[in-house]
Amino acid sequence: MAQHLNTSFPTLFRQRGVSLIVVMLALVVMAVGAIGMIRMVDTSSLVAGNLAFRQSTTISTDASAERAILWIRNATDLTLDSESAGYYATNLSTLDVTGKSTSSTRVLIDWNGDSCAYATAGTYASCKRPSEENESDGYKTRYLITRMCKTTGSVNASGNGCAKPVALSSQSTSKGSLDYASAGVSAKSALPYYRIIVRSVGPRNAVSFTETYVHFYPL
């Protein structure tokens, strides 16, 4: 009696083996994709966090700039340097705010209170002292003020030259309005510009620099 061999089971087993390999490969690809997506999300979160810290650090410089403006208003003599307050009566034209310049004539700012130890001796001309450090809500700020003039002394001194805005041609004694009928109209010359440089160090060592230019008219 002839016997018939059933070969369907081995074929089925071979097909199941191939399917398992395909499924495993698909799982590997999905796992790699999931890991890549997680890393992408983590990186995006890190970048967003760093930008938020940088923006907060920049915002914190506003209060320091306001303190500098108040100091200028209350100062009794702006014609001479006041290093203890971080004020200099000249423009310091070679000032290197961030310490990135390679010029040996650059003027550095002692932001860290260590006599500009971040720079190699001989690579700069001088190291200027800023204001005392102010710390608030985890942000440490210092400022330095320069008067935009060539030399110290009187603005009108011979050989001195100061950057100033256009002179005020008319001034009203009444607040909020100015017209031809206003009384007390007079011409006034503006005072020099003052440059306020602020550095703020915040969380995660985020560092921001801002510059503000202000000027005043004599009362």
Helices and strands as residue ranges (DSSP letters): H 8-59, H 61-74, G 83-85, E 87-88, E 107-109, E 126-128, E 134-136, E 139-147, E 194-201, G 203-205, E 207-214
